[in-house]
């Protein structure tokens, strides 16, 4: 037991391999639910499912990053619409 701890402490972090796990059926359902309420291309959805097939955590990161980008784009569009809005008041001077 102590030997394993000592090896872990002195091991080189660059040499350690990250273990990945495929998404479970429950994970796939949660991923799908995250996309609800958004218009997304089918290509994005299929890419998330393909990633989940070999790395569930990476699929969640992909979905979260995509949705964050999508939300930020929508906020910028709304701000532009407010700035570009025409005034209904006319000056008669």
C-alpha positions as CSV (number, residue, x, y, z in Angstrom):
1,X,0.0,0.0,0.0
2,X,2.7,2.5,0.9
3,X,4.7,1.6,-2.1
4,X,1.8,2.5,-4.4
5,X,1.5,5.9,-2.7
6,X,5.2,6.6,-3.0
7,X,5.1,5.7,-6.7
8,X,2.1,8.0,-7.2
9,X,3.8,10.9,-5.5
10,X,7.0,10.6,-7.5
11,X,5.5,9.7,-10.8
12,X,5.9,12.2,-13.7
13,X,2.5,13.8,-14.5
14,X,3.3,13.9,-18.2
15,X,3.7,10.1,-18.2
16,X,0.3,9.4,-16.6
17,X,-2.5,8.4,-18.9
18,X,-6.0,9.8,-18.5
19,X,-8.5,7.1,-18.3
20,X,-11.7,7.7,-20.4
21,X,-15.0,6.1,-20.0
22,X,-17.8,6.0,-22.6
23,X,-21.1,7.6,-21.7
24,X,-23.8,5.5,-20.3
25,X,-27.4,5.5,-21.5
26,X,-28.3,7.9,-18.7
27,X,-25.4,10.2,-19.7
28,X,-26.7,10.2,-23.3
29,X,-30.2,11.2,-22.1
30,X,-28.7,14.0,-20.0
31,X,-26.7,15.2,-23.1
32,X,-29.8,15.2,-25.2
33,X,-31.8,17.1,-22.6
34,X,-29.1,19.8,-22.5
35,X,-29.8,20.5,-26.2
36,X,-33.6,20.9,-25.6
37,X,-34.7,24.5,-26.2
38,X,-32.0,25.3,-28.6
39,X,-31.9,25.1,-32.4
40,X,-28.8,23.2,-33.2
41,X,-27.5,21.6,-36.4
42,X,-27.9,17.8,-36.5
43,X,-24.1,17.7,-37.2
44,X,-23.4,19.1,-33.7
45,X,-25.8,16.6,-32.0
46,X,-24.2,13.7,-33.8
47,X,-20.7,14.9,-33.0
48,X,-21.6,15.0,-29.3
49,X,-22.9,11.4,-29.5
50,X,-19.8,10.3,-31.3
51,X,-17.6,11.8,-28.7
52,X,-19.7,10.3,-25.9
53,X,-19.1,6.8,-27.5
54,X,-15.5,6.9,-26.3
55,X,-15.3,9.7,-23.7
56,X,-18.4,10.8,-21.7
57,X,-16.7,13.7,-19.9
58,X,-15.3,15.1,-23.2
59,X,-18.8,15.0,-24.7
60,X,-20.2,17.0,-21.8
61,X,-17.4,19.6,-22.2
62,X,-18.2,19.7,-25.9
63,X,-21.9,20.3,-25.3
64,X,-21.3,22.9,-22.6
65,X,-18.8,24.8,-24.8
66,X,-21.2,24.8,-27.8
67,X,-24.1,26.0,-25.7
68,X,-22.1,28.7,-24.1
69,X,-20.9,29.9,-27.5
70,X,-24.5,29.8,-28.8
71,X,-25.8,31.8,-25.8
72,X,-23.1,34.4,-26.2
73,X,-23.9,34.8,-29.9
74,X,-27.6,35.3,-29.1
75,X,-26.7,37.9,-26.5
76,X,-24.6,39.9,-29.0
77,X,-27.4,39.8,-31.6
78,X,-29.9,41.1,-29.0
79,X,-27.6,43.9,-28.1
80,X,-27.1,44.9,-31.7
81,X,-30.8,44.9,-32.3
82,X,-31.3,47.3,-29.4
83,X,-28.6,49.6,-30.7
84,X,-29.9,49.5,-34.2
85,X,-33.5,50.1,-33.2
86,X,-35.1,53.2,-34.9
87,X,-36.6,55.9,-32.8
88,X,-40.3,56.6,-33.3
89,X,-40.1,60.2,-32.2
90,X,-39.5,62.7,-34.9
91,X,-38.1,66.2,-34.5
92,X,-40.2,68.8,-36.2
93,X,-37.6,71.6,-36.0
